[in-house]
Amino acid sequence: MAPMTESCRVGIVSDTHGSIDSRIAGQVRRCDKVLHAGDIMSAAVLDQIYPDHGELYAVLGNNDSQRTWSPDTHGRLAEIPESVCLDLPGGLLCMIHGHQIWHQSDRHGALRQLFPHARAVVYGHSHLRTYCDEESPWLLNPGAAGQVRNHGGPSCMILRASEASWELDFLRYANDAPSAPPVIKTWRLENSDAA
């Protein structure tokens, strides 16, 4: 697990399928940590989202294989795990692509069972933005950060984690308006045990 600090910004992307939107890449590179929830399909995507002054974490998606990655990057592909957990200020954030439980009727329940001690679980696979705090752990899906099935535009999440609260911005850019600013929706997640 990564060491904990007082606060940090975490950029969250998924389902790039070999190409990430440059507006998304610009947003997440400014974060302390960047997470990619799978279906990366190109080492170049990881290079484009590597934070300017931070760490990058990625997990394998069902489309991340030697068949979809160029032969000269198979070494990097082999280093990517199936899941990752990070100790952040205010709680544990875990990430998995989600295809592993997609056959189950209660997918959210299955994700929660995989990571019962997490504060939140990041997943991808569906290409649909999801924020679910009805039960613990919370479930977060940033949607697709590339051009494949992005449901109107590429998207990402930016998490600001501190001991007192987690604040989550969901950013979506329009496919048909490349110079327009993103639509942003924000959730503030208070820590119940914060002093």
C-alpha positions in Angstrom: 0.0 0.0 0.0 1.1 3.6 -0.7 2.0 5.7 2.4 -0.7 8.1 3.7 -0.4 11.9 3.6 -2.6 14.7 5.0 -4.5 15.2 1.8 -4.1 14.3 -1.9 -5.8 14.7 -5.3 -6.6 11.4 -7.2 -7.4 11.4 -10.9 -9.6 8.4 -11.8 -10.1 7.2 -15.4 -11.1 4.0 -17.1 -11.9 2.3 -20.4 -9.6 4.2 -22.7 -9.4 1.4 -25.3 -6.1 2.6 -26.6 -6.7 6.3 -26.8 -7.4 8.9 -24.1 -9.0 12.3 -24.6 -6.3 15.0 -24.3 -8.6 17.1 -22.1 -8.9 14.2 -19.6 -5.1 13.6 -19.7 -4.5 17.2 -18.9 -6.8 17.1 -15.9 -5.5 14.0 -14.3 -1.7 14.7 -14.8 -2.0 17.5 -12.3 -3.1 15.1 -9.5 -0.9 13.5 -6.9 -2.1 10.0 -7.9 -3.7 8.7 -11.1 -5.8 5.5 -11.3 -6.7 3.7 -14.5 -9.4 1.1 -13.9 -8.6 -1.1 -16.9 -9.2 -1.6 -20.6 -6.1 0.5 -21.1 -5.0 -1.3 -24.3 -1.9 0.9 -24.9 1.2 1.8 -22.9 1.0 5.2 -24.6 -2.2 5.9 -22.6 -0.3 5.3 -19.4 2.5 7.6 -20.5 -0.1 10.4 -21.3 -1.7 10.2 -17.8 1.4 9.8 -15.7 1.2 12.6 -13.1 3.6 15.4 -13.4 4.6 15.0 -9.7 3.0 11.8 -8.4 2.2 8.1 -8.9 0.3 6.1 -11.5 -1.7 2.9 -10.6 -3.5 0.8 -13.2 -5.3 -2.6 -13.2 -6.0 -5.0 -16.0 -9.2 -5.0 -17.9 -10.7 -7.8 -19.9 -9.3 -6.2 -23.1 -5.8 -5.8 -21.8 -3.8 -8.7 -23.3 -0.8 -9.4 -25.5 -3.3 -9.4 -28.4 -4.3 -5.7 -27.8 -0.9 -4.3 -26.6 2.0 -3.9 -29.0 4.7 -6.5 -28.7 7.3 -4.0 -27.5 5.1 -3.2 -24.4 4.3 -6.7 -23.2 6.8 -6.2 -20.4 4.8 -3.3 -19.0 1.5 -5.2 -19.5 2.9 -8.1 -17.4 3.5 -5.7 -14.5 -0.1 -4.5 -14.2 -2.1 -6.2 -11.4 -5.7 -7.3 -11.3 -6.5 -5.0 -8.3 -4.9 -2.2 -6.3 -5.7 -0.8 -2.8 -4.3 2.6 -1.7 -4.3 3.9 1.8 -5.5 7.5 1.4 -6.2 10.2 4.0 -9.7 9.3 5.3 -9.8 5.7 4.2 -8.8 2.8 1.8 -9.5 3.2 -1.9 -9.5 -0.1 -3.9 -9.7 -0.6 -7.7 -10.6 -3.4 -10.0 -11.9 -3.4 -13.6 -15.1 -5.3 -12.7 -15.3 -7.9 -15.5 -14.5 -10.5 -12.9 -17.9 -10.2 -11.3 -20.0 -9.1 -14.3 -21.8 -12.4 -14.6 -23.3 -11.9 -11.1 -26.8 -10.5 -10.7 -25.8 -8.3 -7.8 -22.6 -6.7 -9.2 -22.4 -3.9 -6.6 -22.8 -6.5 -3.8 -20.0 -8.6 -5.3 -17.7 -5.6 -5.5 -18.4 -4.7 -1.9 -17.7 -8.3 -0.8 -14.3 -8.3 -2.6 -13.2 -5.1 -0.7 -15.2 -5.0 2.6 -12.7 -2.8 4.4 -12.5 -0.2 1.6 -14.1 3.3 1.9 -14.6 3.2 -1.8 -14.2 0.9 -4.7 -13.3 2.2 -8.2 -14.3 0.0 -11.2 -14.8 0.3 -14.9 -16.0 -2.1 -17.6 -19.5 -0.7 -18.1 -18.4 2.7 -19.6 -21.1 4.2 -17.5 -20.4 6.8 -14.8 -21.6 5.5 -11.4 -21.6 7.0 -7.9 -23.2 4.8 -5.3 -23.0 5.6 -1.6 -26.1 3.8 -0.4 -24.0 1.2 1.3 -20.3 0.8 2.3 -18.0 0.8 0.6 -19.0 3.4 -1.9 -18.7 2.5 -5.6 -17.2 4.8 -8.2 -17.1 4.3 -12.0 -15.6 7.3 -13.9 -17.1 6.2 -17.3 -15.0 6.0 -20.4 -12.0 8.4 -20.8 -11.6 7.7 -24.5 -13.8 7.7 -27.6 -15.2 4.1 -27.3 -18.8 4.1 -26.0 -18.3 7.3 -23.9 -22.0 8.1 -23.9 -21.8 11.6 -25.2 -18.3 12.5 -24.1 -15.1 11.3 -22.3 -15.2 11.6 -18.5 -13.1 11.2 -15.4 -13.3 11.7 -11.7 -11.1 13.8 -9.4 -11.1 12.8 -5.7 -9.7 15.2 -3.1 -9.1 13.0 -0.1 -8.4 14.4 3.4 -8.9 13.0 6.9 -12.1 15.2 7.3 -13.8 14.5 4.0 -13.6 13.2 0.5 -14.8 15.5 -2.3 -15.4 14.0 -5.7 -15.7 15.9 -9.0 -17.1 14.1 -12.0 -16.0 15.8 -15.2 -17.5 15.1 -18.6 -16.4 16.8 -21.9 -18.6 17.0 -25.0 -17.7 14.9 -28.0 -19.1 17.6 -30.3 -17.6 20.7 -28.6 -13.9 20.2 -28.2 -13.2 23.7 -26.8 -16.1 23.8 -24.3 -15.3 23.4 -20.6 -16.4 20.2 -18.9 -19.7 19.7 -17.1 -18.8 19.1 -13.5 -20.8 17.5 -10.7 -19.5 17.4 -7.2 -20.2 15.2 -4.2 -18.8 15.9 -0.7 -18.4 12.7 1.4 -18.0 13.5 5.1 -16.0 11.1 7.2 -18.3 9.9 9.9 -15.4 9.4 12.4 -13.7 12.7 11.7 -13.0 14.8 14.7 
